[in-house]
Amino acid sequence: MAVTLSLVALFGLVLFFLLRSGSLTPGAAFTAAGFGFFLASTGAAGPINQMATALIDAIPNI
């Protein structure tokens, strides 16, 4: 659960700065979609949370 909350904060912060700067790129779209999925906790949030956890766990092994 702590990973989800920190990802929501990270996506929210990045989205805020992207919207403020007026950037409309594929990266901004991905950030907005990720923020929405993590914040809303829809049915798709479970697999997305599992994927994010797997990616975070894999980072030290790189």
N, CA, C, O and CB atoms as a CASP TS submission, in Angstrom:
PFRMAT TS
TARGET T0000
AUTHOR 0000-0000-0000
METHOD Language model
MODEL 1
PARENT N/A
ATOM      1  N   MET     1       0.823  -1.192   0.000  1.00  0.00           N
ATOM      2  CA  MET     1       0.000   0.000   0.000  1.00  0.00           C
ATOM      3  C   MET     1       0.868   1.258   0.000  1.00  0.00           C
ATOM      4  O   MET     1       0.505   2.253  -0.628  1.00  0.00           O
ATOM      5  CB  MET     1      -0.937  -0.003   1.206  1.00  0.00           C
ATOM      6  N   ALA     2       1.990   1.232   0.681  1.00  0.00           N
ATOM      7  CA  ALA     2       2.853   2.403   0.722  1.00  0.00           C
ATOM      8  C   ALA     2       3.405   2.730  -0.660  1.00  0.00           C
ATOM      9  O   ALA     2       3.591   3.901  -0.990  1.00  0.00           O
ATOM     10  CB  ALA     2       3.997   2.183   1.705  1.00  0.00           C
ATOM     11  N   VAL     3       3.669   1.700  -1.476  1.00  0.00           N
ATOM     12  CA  VAL     3       4.168   1.936  -2.827  1.00  0.00           C
ATOM     13  C   VAL     3       3.106   2.647  -3.651  1.00  0.00           C
ATOM     14  O   VAL     3       3.428   3.556  -4.416  1.00  0.00           O
ATOM     15  CB  VAL     3       4.580   0.609  -3.501  1.00  0.00           C
ATOM     16  N   THR     4       1.849   2.251  -3.511  1.00  0.00           N
ATOM     17  CA  THR     4       0.770   2.874  -4.266  1.00  0.00           C
ATOM     18  C   THR     4       0.634   4.346  -3.903  1.00  0.00           C
ATOM     19  O   THR     4       0.491   5.187  -4.790  1.00  0.00           O
ATOM     20  CB  THR     4      -0.547   2.143  -4.016  1.00  0.00           C
ATOM     21  N   LEU     5       0.674   4.669  -2.626  1.00  0.00           N
ATOM     22  CA  LEU     5       0.533   6.060  -2.215  1.00  0.00           C
ATOM     23  C   LEU     5       1.685   6.904  -2.721  1.00  0.00           C
ATOM     24  O   LEU     5       1.473   8.038  -3.150  1.00  0.00           O
ATOM     25  CB  LEU     5       0.442   6.160  -0.704  1.00  0.00           C
ATOM     26  N   SER     6       2.889   6.381  -2.683  1.00  0.00           N
ATOM     27  CA  SER     6       4.016   7.167  -3.157  1.00  0.00           C
ATOM     28  C   SER     6       3.961   7.329  -4.673  1.00  0.00           C
ATOM     29  O   SER     6       4.355   8.376  -5.186  1.00  0.00           O
ATOM     30  CB  SER     6       5.335   6.515  -2.737  1.00  0.00           C
ATOM     31  N   LEU     7       3.484   6.320  -5.404  1.00  0.00           N
ATOM     32  CA  LEU     7       3.342   6.460  -6.848  1.00  0.00           C
ATOM     33  C   LEU     7       2.268   7.473  -7.203  1.00  0.00           C
ATOM     34  O   LEU     7       2.416   8.213  -8.176  1.00  0.00           O
ATOM     35  CB  LEU     7       3.018   5.118  -7.480  1.00  0.00           C
ATOM     36  N   VAL     8       1.191   7.520  -6.433  1.00  0.00           N
ATOM     37  CA  VAL     8       0.155   8.523  -6.668  1.00  0.00           C
ATOM     38  C   VAL     8       0.735   9.914  -6.475  1.00  0.00           C
ATOM     39  O   VAL     8       0.486  10.811  -7.280  1.00  0.00           O
ATOM     40  CB  VAL     8      -1.050   8.305  -5.725  1.00  0.00           C
ATOM     41  N   ALA     9       1.504  10.098  -5.418  1.00  0.00           N
ATOM     42  CA  ALA     9       2.122  11.405  -5.176  1.00  0.00           C
ATOM     43  C   ALA     9       3.101  11.761  -6.293  1.00  0.00           C
ATOM     44  O   ALA     9       3.139  12.905  -6.746  1.00  0.00           O
ATOM     45  CB  ALA     9       2.845  11.415  -3.816  1.00  0.00           C
ATOM     46  N   LEU    10       3.889  10.787  -6.736  1.00  0.00           N
ATOM     47  CA  LEU    10       4.854  11.037  -7.804  1.00  0.00           C
ATOM     48  C   LEU    10       4.149  11.388  -9.108  1.00  0.00           C
ATOM     49  O   LEU    10       4.497  12.377  -9.753  1.00  0.00           O
ATOM     50  CB  LEU    10       5.755   9.816  -8.006  1.00  0.00           C
ATOM     51  N   PHE    11       3.153  10.580  -9.504  1.00  0.00           N
ATOM     52  CA  PHE    11       2.415  10.868 -10.725  1.00  0.00           C
ATOM     53  C   PHE    11       1.686  12.206 -10.630  1.00  0.00           C
ATOM     54  O   PHE    11       1.641  12.951 -11.609  1.00  0.00           O
ATOM     55  CB  PHE    11       1.423   9.748 -11.018  1.00  0.00           C
ATOM     56  N   GLY    12       1.124  12.516  -9.487  1.00  0.00           N
ATOM     57  CA  GLY    12       0.429  13.785  -9.312  1.00  0.00           C
ATOM     58  C   GLY    12       1.364  14.969  -9.452  1.00  0.00           C
ATOM     59  O   GLY    12       1.018  15.965 -10.088  1.00  0.00           O
ATOM     60  N   LEU    13       2.546  14.870  -8.862  1.00  0.00           N
ATOM     61  CA  LEU    13       3.520  15.956  -8.954  1.00  0.00           C
ATOM     62  C   LEU    13       4.003  16.151 -10.385  1.00  0.00           C
ATOM     63  O   LEU    13       4.080  17.280 -10.871  1.00  0.00           O
ATOM     64  CB  LEU    13       4.707  15.681  -8.038  1.00  0.00           C
ATOM     65  N   VAL    14       4.326  15.055 -11.056  1.00  0.00           N
ATOM     66  CA  VAL    14       4.776  15.156 -12.444  1.00  0.00           C
ATOM     67  C   VAL    14       3.669  15.709 -13.332  1.00  0.00           C
ATOM     68  O   VAL    14       3.922  16.558 -14.187  1.00  0.00           O
ATOM     69  CB  VAL    14       5.234  13.786 -12.964  1.00  0.00           C
ATOM     70  N   LEU    15       2.446  15.234 -13.133  1.00  0.00           N
ATOM     71  CA  LEU    15       1.320  15.726 -13.925  1.00  0.00           C
ATOM     72  C   LEU    15       1.088  17.212 -13.704  1.00  0.00           C
ATOM     73  O   LEU    15       0.804  17.944 -14.653  1.00  0.00           O
ATOM     74  CB  LEU    15       0.057  14.950 -13.585  1.00  0.00           C
ATOM     75  N   PHE    16       1.207  17.665 -12.454  1.00  0.00           N
ATOM     76  CA  PHE    16       1.044  19.089 -12.151  1.00  0.00           C
ATOM     77  C   PHE    16       2.038  19.929 -12.949  1.00  0.00           C
ATOM     78  O   PHE    16       1.656  20.924 -13.566  1.00  0.00           O
ATOM     79  CB  PHE    16       1.226  19.342 -10.642  1.00  0.00           C
ATOM     80  N   PHE    17       3.312  19.533 -12.940  1.00  0.00           N
ATOM     81  CA  PHE    17       4.323  20.312 -13.648  1.00  0.00           C
ATOM     82  C   PHE    17       4.160  20.231 -15.161  1.00  0.00           C
ATOM     83  O   PHE    17       4.418  21.208 -15.863  1.00  0.00           O
ATOM     84  CB  PHE    17       5.706  19.841 -13.258  1.00  0.00           C
ATOM     85  N   LEU    18       3.731  19.068 -15.675  1.00  0.00           N
ATOM     86  CA  LEU    18       3.501  18.958 -17.115  1.00  0.00           C
ATOM     87  C   LEU    18       2.335  19.828 -17.553  1.00  0.00           C
ATOM     88  O   LEU    18       2.403  20.484 -18.592  1.00  0.00           O
ATOM     89  CB  LEU    18       3.242  17.507 -17.505  1.00  0.00           C
ATOM     90  N   LEU    19       1.275  19.836 -16.772  1.00  0.00           N
ATOM     91  CA  LEU    19       0.132  20.687 -17.123  1.00  0.00           C
ATOM     92  C   LEU    19       0.473  22.158 -16.998  1.00  0.00           C
ATOM     93  O   LEU    19       0.030  22.974 -17.806  1.00  0.00           O
ATOM     94  CB  LEU    19      -1.064  20.362 -16.242  1.00  0.00           C
ATOM     95  N   ARG    20       1.248  22.492 -16.001  1.00  0.00           N
ATOM     96  CA  ARG    20       1.619  23.894 -15.798  1.00  0.00           C
ATOM     97  C   ARG    20       2.502  24.419 -16.933  1.00  0.00           C
ATOM     98  O   ARG    20       2.384  25.575 -17.341  1.00  0.00           O
ATOM     99  CB  ARG    20       2.342  24.057 -14.461  1.00  0.00           C
ATOM    100  N   SER    21       3.385  23.555 -17.434  1.00  0.00           N
ATOM    101  CA  SER    21       4.276  23.990 -18.508  1.00  0.00           C
ATOM    102  C   SER    21       3.602  23.978 -19.870  1.00  0.00           C
ATOM    103  O   SER    21       4.152  24.507 -20.836  1.00  0.00           O
ATOM    104  CB  SER    21       5.500  23.113 -18.545  1.00  0.00           C
ATOM    105  N   GLY    22       2.412  23.379 -19.964  1.00  0.00           N
ATOM    106  CA  GLY    22       1.708  23.338 -21.231  1.00  0.00           C
ATOM    107  C   GLY    22       2.171  22.227 -22.147  1.00  0.00           C
ATOM    108  O   GLY    22       1.863  22.240 -23.339  1.00  0.00           O
ATOM    109  N   SER    23       2.899  21.275 -21.617  1.00  0.00           N
ATOM    110  CA  SER    23       3.374  20.155 -22.430  1.00  0.00           C
ATOM    111  C   SER    23       2.235  19.186 -22.706  1.00  0.00           C
ATOM    112  O   SER    23       1.494  18.799 -21.802  1.00  0.00           O
ATOM    113  CB  SER    23       4.539  19.428 -21.730  1.00  0.00           C
ATOM    114  N   LEU    24       2.111  18.811 -23.936  1.00  0.00           N
ATOM    115  CA  LEU    24       1.136  17.792 -24.298  1.00  0.00           C
ATOM    116  C   LEU    24       1.871  16.773 -25.154  1.00  0.00           C
ATOM    117  O   LEU    24       1.896  16.878 -26.381  1.00  0.00           O
ATOM    118  CB  LEU    24      -0.108  18.405 -25.056  1.00  0.00           C
ATOM    119  N   THR    25       2.458  15.802 -24.507  1.00  0.00           N
ATOM    120  CA  THR    25       3.266  14.785 -25.166  1.00  0.00           C
ATOM    121  C   THR    25       2.740  13.408 -24.788  1.00  0.00           C
ATOM    122  O   THR    25       1.894  13.296 -23.900  1.00  0.00           O
ATOM    123  CB  THR    25       4.763  14.928 -24.785  1.00  0.00           C
ATOM    124  N   PRO    26       3.220  12.369 -25.439  1.00  0.00           N
ATOM    125  CA  PRO    26       2.836  11.024 -25.019  1.00  0.00           C
ATOM    126  C   PRO    26       3.228  10.734 -23.561  1.00  0.00           C
ATOM    127  O   PRO    26       2.528   9.997 -22.868  1.00  0.00           O
ATOM    128  CB  PRO    26       3.478   9.994 -25.941  1.00  0.00           C
ATOM    129  N   GLY    27       4.315  11.298 -23.109  1.00  0.00           N
ATOM    130  CA  GLY    27       4.718  11.131 -21.711  1.00  0.00           C
ATOM    131  C   GLY    27       3.707  11.729 -20.755  1.00  0.00           C
ATOM    132  O   GLY    27       3.428  11.151 -19.705  1.00  0.00           O
ATOM    133  N   ALA    28       3.156  12.881 -21.105  1.00  0.00           N
ATOM    134  CA  ALA    28       2.137  13.508 -20.273  1.00  0.00           C
ATOM    135  C   ALA    28       0.871  12.666 -20.249  1.00  0.00           C
ATOM    136  O   ALA    28       0.218  12.544 -19.212  1.00  0.00           O
ATOM    137  CB  ALA    28       1.826  14.920 -20.777  1.00  0.00           C
ATOM    138  N   ALA    29       0.527  12.087 -21.388  1.00  0.00           N
ATOM    139  CA  ALA    29      -0.659  11.227 -21.446  1.00  0.00           C
ATOM    140  C   ALA    29      -0.460   9.990 -20.575  1.00  0.00           C
ATOM    141  O   ALA    29      -1.380   9.591 -19.860  1.00  0.00           O
ATOM    142  CB  ALA    29      -0.961  10.813 -22.905  1.00  0.00           C
ATOM    143  N   PHE    30       0.709   9.382 -20.621  1.00  0.00           N
ATOM    144  CA  PHE    30       1.000   8.215 -19.782  1.00  0.00           C
ATOM    145  C   PHE    30       0.950   8.588 -18.311  1.00  0.00           C
ATOM    146  O   PHE    30       0.414   7.835 -17.498  1.00  0.00           O
ATOM    147  CB  PHE    30       2.374   7.625 -20.131  1.00  0.00           C
ATOM    148  N   THR    31       1.502   9.736 -17.963  1.00  0.00           N
ATOM    149  CA  THR    31       1.492  10.186 -16.572  1.00  0.00           C
ATOM    150  C   THR    31       0.065  10.407 -16.086  1.00  0.00           C
ATOM    151  O   THR    31      -0.281  10.005 -14.975  1.00  0.00           O
ATOM    152  CB  THR    31       2.310  11.474 -16.418  1.00  0.00           C
ATOM    153  N   ALA    32      -0.754  11.035 -16.899  1.00  0.00           N
ATOM    154  CA  ALA    32      -2.147  11.278 -16.518  1.00  0.00           C
ATOM    155  C   ALA    32      -2.910   9.965 -16.364  1.00  0.00           C
ATOM    156  O   ALA    32      -3.685   9.803 -15.421  1.00  0.00           O
ATOM    157  CB  ALA    32      -2.840  12.170 -17.558  1.00  0.00           C
ATOM    158  N   ALA    33      -2.696   9.036 -17.278  1.00  0.00           N
ATOM    159  CA  ALA    33      -3.379   7.744 -17.194  1.00  0.00           C
ATOM    160  C   ALA    33      -2.925   6.971 -15.956  1.00  0.00           C
ATOM    161  O   ALA    33      -3.750   6.388 -15.252  1.00  0.00           O
ATOM    162  CB  ALA    33      -3.119   6.913 -18.466  1.00  0.00           C
ATOM    163  N   GLY    34      -1.633   6.963 -15.691  1.00  0.00           N
ATOM    164  CA  GLY    34      -1.123   6.283 -14.495  1.00  0.00           C
ATOM    165  C   GLY    34      -1.659   6.903 -13.225  1.00  0.00           C
ATOM    166  O   GLY    34      -2.032   6.192 -12.292  1.00  0.00           O
ATOM    167  N   PHE    35      -1.701   8.216 -13.179  1.00  0.00           N
ATOM    168  CA  PHE    35      -2.241   8.912 -12.015  1.00  0.00           C
ATOM    169  C   PHE    35      -3.704   8.544 -11.808  1.00  0.00           C
ATOM    170  O   PHE    35      -4.126   8.286 -10.680  1.00  0.00           O
ATOM    171  CB  PHE    35      -2.090  10.435 -12.175  1.00  0.00           C
ATOM    172  N   GLY    36      -4.465   8.518 -12.868  1.00  0.00           N
ATOM    173  CA  GLY    36      -5.880   8.172 -12.774  1.00  0.00           C
ATOM    174  C   GLY    36      -6.108   6.749 -12.299  1.00  0.00           C
ATOM    175  O   GLY    36      -6.974   6.509 -11.457  1.00  0.00           O
ATOM    176  N   PHE    37      -5.344   5.805 -12.825  1.00  0.00           N
ATOM    177  CA  PHE    37      -5.518   4.414 -12.417  1.00  0.00           C
ATOM    178  C   PHE    37      -5.156   4.218 -10.952  1.00  0.00           C
ATOM    179  O   PHE    37      -5.896   3.563 -10.217  1.00  0.00           O
ATOM    180  CB  PHE    37      -4.671   3.496 -13.291  1.00  0.00           C
ATOM    181  N   PHE    38      -4.039   4.770 -10.521  1.00  0.00           N
ATOM    182  CA  PHE    38      -3.635   4.583  -9.132  1.00  0.00           C
ATOM    183  C   PHE    38      -4.565   5.320  -8.177  1.00  0.00           C
ATOM    184  O   PHE    38      -4.836   4.824  -7.084  1.00  0.00           O
ATOM    185  CB  PHE    38      -2.201   5.055  -8.931  1.00  0.00           C
ATOM    186  N   LEU    39      -5.048   6.468  -8.556  1.00  0.00           N
ATOM    187  CA  LEU    39      -5.893   7.254  -7.675  1.00  0.00           C
ATOM    188  C   LEU    39      -7.294   6.667  -7.567  1.00  0.00           C
ATOM    189  O   LEU    39      -7.857   6.606  -6.473  1.00  0.00           O
ATOM    190  CB  LEU    39      -5.967   8.684  -8.165  1.00  0.00           C
ATOM    191  N   ALA    40      -7.850   6.243  -8.666  1.00  0.00           N
ATOM    192  CA  ALA    40      -9.222   5.751  -8.672  1.00  0.00           C
ATOM    193  C   ALA    40      -9.355   4.328  -8.158  1.00  0.00           C
ATOM    194  O   ALA    40     -10.433   3.934  -7.712  1.00  0.00           O
ATOM    195  CB  ALA    40      -9.776   5.829 -10.052  1.00  0.00           C
ATOM    196  N   SER    41      -8.281   3.552  -8.212  1.00  0.00           N
ATOM    197  CA  SER    41      -8.310   2.144  -7.799  1.00  0.00           C
ATOM    198  C   SER    41      -9.438   1.386  -8.486  1.00  0.00           C
ATOM    199  O   SER    41     -10.280   0.766  -7.837  1.00  0.00           O
ATOM    200  CB  SER    41      -8.461   2.035  -6.280  1.00  0.00           C
ATOM    201  N   THR    42      -9.432   1.453  -9.801  1.00  0.00           N
ATOM    202  CA  THR    42     -10.414   0.713 -10.586  1.00  0.00           C
ATOM    203  C   THR    42     -10.043  -0.760 -10.599  1.00  0.00           C
ATOM    204  O   THR    42      -9.094  -1.176  -9.935  1.00  0.00           O
ATOM    205  CB  THR    42     -10.504   1.266 -12.027  1.00  0.00           C
ATOM    206  N   GLY    43     -10.787  -1.535 -11.348  1.00  0.00           N
ATOM    207  CA  GLY    43     -10.491  -2.954 -11.470  1.00  0.00           C
ATOM    208  C   GLY    43      -9.137  -3.200 -12.113  1.00  0.00           C
ATOM    209  O   GLY    43      -8.516  -4.236 -11.872  1.00  0.00           O
ATOM    210  N   ALA    44      -8.676  -2.273 -12.920  1.00  0.00           N
ATOM    211  CA  ALA    44      -7.374  -2.411 -13.564  1.00  0.00           C
ATOM    212  C   ALA    44      -6.232  -2.018 -12.636  1.00  0.00           C
ATOM    213  O   ALA    44      -5.067  -2.245 -12.965  1.00  0.00           O
ATOM    214  CB  ALA    44      -7.325  -1.568 -14.823  1.00  0.00           C
ATOM    215  N   ALA    45      -6.539  -1.438 -11.494  1.00  0.00           N
ATOM    216  CA  ALA    45      -5.491  -0.968 -10.591  1.00  0.00           C
ATOM    217  C   ALA    45      -4.700  -2.128  -9.996  1.00  0.00           C
ATOM    218  O   ALA    45      -3.502  -1.992  -9.750  1.00  0.00           O
ATOM    219  CB  ALA    45      -6.097  -0.127  -9.475  1.00  0.00           C
ATOM    220  N   GLY    46      -5.349  -3.264  -9.760  1.00  0.00           N
ATOM    221  CA  GLY    46      -4.649  -4.427  -9.191  1.00  0.00           C
ATOM    222  C   GLY    46      -3.486  -4.885 -10.052  1.00  0.00           C
ATOM    223  O   GLY    46      -2.360  -4.963  -9.561  1.00  0.00           O
ATOM    224  N   PRO    47      -3.726  -5.194 -11.333  1.00  0.00           N
ATOM    225  CA  PRO    47      -2.608  -5.581 -12.200  1.00  0.00           C
ATOM    226  C   PRO    47      -1.565  -4.479 -12.381  1.00  0.00           C
ATOM    227  O   PRO    47      -0.370  -4.761 -12.475  1.00  0.00           O
ATOM    228  CB  PRO    47      -3.135  -5.987 -13.547  1.00  0.00           C
ATOM    229  N   ILE    48      -2.018  -3.222 -12.431  1.00  0.00           N
ATOM    230  CA  ILE    48      -1.069  -2.116 -12.571  1.00  0.00           C
ATOM    231  C   ILE    48      -0.208  -2.006 -11.317  1.00  0.00           C
ATOM    232  O   ILE    48       0.996  -1.774 -11.418  1.00  0.00           O
ATOM    233  CB  ILE    48      -1.813  -0.783 -12.835  1.00  0.00           C
ATOM    234  N   ASN    49      -0.807  -2.168 -10.132  1.00  0.00           N
ATOM    235  CA  ASN    49      -0.043  -2.147  -8.886  1.00  0.00           C
ATOM    236  C   ASN    49       0.963  -3.291  -8.850  1.00  0.00           C
ATOM    237  O   ASN    49       2.098  -3.106  -8.410  1.00  0.00           O
ATOM    238  CB  ASN    49      -0.984  -2.230  -7.676  1.00  0.00           C
ATOM    239  N   GLN    50       0.554  -4.467  -9.308  1.00  0.00           N
ATOM    240  CA  GLN    50       1.467  -5.612  -9.325  1.00  0.00           C
ATOM    241  C   GLN    50       2.626  -5.366 -10.282  1.00  0.00           C
ATOM    242  O   GLN    50       3.768  -5.706  -9.972  1.00  0.00           O
ATOM    243  CB  GLN    50       0.717  -6.892  -9.722  1.00  0.00           C
ATOM    244  N   MET    51       2.344  -4.778 -11.445  1.00  0.00           N
ATOM    245  CA  MET    51       3.400  -4.478 -12.401  1.00  0.00           C
ATOM    246  C   MET    51       4.358  -3.432 -11.841  1.00  0.00           C
ATOM    247  O   MET    51       5.573  -3.560 -11.991  1.00  0.00           O
ATOM    248  CB  MET    51       2.802  -3.995 -13.725  1.00  0.00           C
ATOM    249  N   ALA    52       3.819  -2.397 -11.196  1.00  0.00           N
ATOM    250  CA  ALA    52       4.670  -1.357 -10.612  1.00  0.00           C
ATOM    251  C   ALA    52       5.530  -1.935  -9.496  1.00  0.00           C
ATOM    252  O   ALA    52       6.707  -1.594  -9.382  1.00  0.00           O
ATOM    253  CB  ALA    52       3.816  -0.194 -10.076  1.00  0.00           C
ATOM    254  N   THR    53       4.953  -2.805  -8.674  1.00  0.00           N
ATOM    255  CA  THR    53       5.716  -3.444  -7.600  1.00  0.00           C
ATOM    256  C   THR    53       6.822  -4.311  -8.175  1.00  0.00           C
ATOM    257  O   THR    53       7.943  -4.300  -7.667  1.00  0.00           O
ATOM    258  CB  THR    53       4.794  -4.286  -6.707  1.00  0.00           C
ATOM    259  N   ALA    54       6.525  -5.060  -9.227  1.00  0.00           N
ATOM    260  CA  ALA    54       7.537  -5.900  -9.865  1.00  0.00           C
ATOM    261  C   ALA    54       8.662  -5.051 -10.448  1.00  0.00           C
ATOM    262  O   ALA    54       9.834  -5.411 -10.336  1.00  0.00           O
ATOM    263  CB  ALA    54       6.902  -6.762 -10.964  1.00  0.00           C
ATOM    264  N   LEU    55       8.310  -3.922 -11.071  1.00  0.00           N
ATOM    265  CA  LEU    55       9.345  -3.038 -11.624  1.00  0.00           C
ATOM    266  C   LEU    55      10.209  -2.434 -10.525  1.00  0.00           C
ATOM    267  O   LEU    55      11.429  -2.342 -10.661  1.00  0.00           O
ATOM    268  CB  LEU    55       8.704  -1.920 -12.452  1.00  0.00           C
ATOM    269  N   ILE    56       9.565  -2.023  -9.433  1.00  0.00           N
ATOM    270  CA  ILE    56      10.322  -1.439  -8.318  1.00  0.00           C
ATOM    271  C   ILE    56      11.231  -2.476  -7.688  1.00  0.00           C
ATOM    272  O   ILE    56      12.365  -2.164  -7.323  1.00  0.00           O
ATOM    273  CB  ILE    56       9.373  -0.859  -7.257  1.00  0.00           C
ATOM    274  N   ASP    57      10.749  -3.710  -7.554  1.00  0.00           N
ATOM    275  CA  ASP    57      11.577  -4.783  -6.999  1.00  0.00           C
ATOM    276  C   ASP    57      12.720  -5.167  -7.930  1.00  0.00           C
ATOM    277  O   ASP    57      13.760  -5.638  -7.469  1.00  0.00           O
ATOM    278  CB  ASP    57      10.721  -6.004  -6.709  1.00  0.00           C
ATOM    279  N   ALA    58      12.539  -4.971  -9.244  1.00  0.00           N
ATOM    280  CA  ALA    58      13.561  -5.333 -10.211  1.00  0.00           C
ATOM    281  C   ALA    58      14.665  -4.295 -10.325  1.00  0.00           C
ATOM    282  O   ALA    58      15.764  -4.623 -10.772  1.00  0.00           O
ATOM    283  CB  ALA    58      12.937  -5.546 -11.548  1.00  0.00           C
ATOM    284  N   ILE    59      14.408  -3.065  -9.940  1.00  0.00           N
ATOM    285  CA  ILE    59      15.397  -1.983 -10.107  1.00  0.00           C
ATOM    286  C   ILE    59      16.732  -2.294  -9.400  1.00  0.00           C
ATOM    287  O   ILE    59      17.784  -2.083 -10.003  1.00  0.00           O
ATOM    288  CB  ILE    59      14.822  -0.664  -9.563  1.00  0.00           C
ATOM    289  N   PRO    60      16.731  -2.785  -8.146  1.00  0.00           N
ATOM    290  CA  PRO    60      18.031  -3.071  -7.516  1.00  0.00           C
ATOM    291  C   PRO    60      18.829  -4.173  -8.202  1.00  0.00           C
ATOM    292  O   PRO    60      20.045  -4.250  -8.030  1.00  0.00           O
ATOM    293  CB  PRO    60      17.820  -3.450  -6.085  1.00  0.00           C
ATOM    294  N   ASN    61      18.164  -5.024  -8.977  1.00  0.00           N
ATOM    295  CA  ASN    61      18.843  -6.137  -9.649  1.00  0.00           C
ATOM    296  C   ASN    61      19.454  -5.745 -10.988  1.00  0.00           C
ATOM    297  O   ASN    61      20.126  -6.554 -11.628  1.00  0.00           O
ATOM    298  CB  ASN    61      17.877  -7.271  -9.857  1.00  0.00           C
ATOM    299  N   ILE    62      19.222  -4.510 -11.409  1.00  0.00           N
ATOM    300  CA  ILE    62      19.764  -4.071 -12.722  1.00  0.00           C
ATOM    301  C   ILE    62      21.219  -3.738 -12.590  1.00  0.00           C
ATOM    302  O   ILE    62      21.855  -3.352 -13.570  1.00  0.00           O
ATOM    303  CB  ILE    62      18.997  -2.847 -13.271  1.00  0.00           C
TER
END
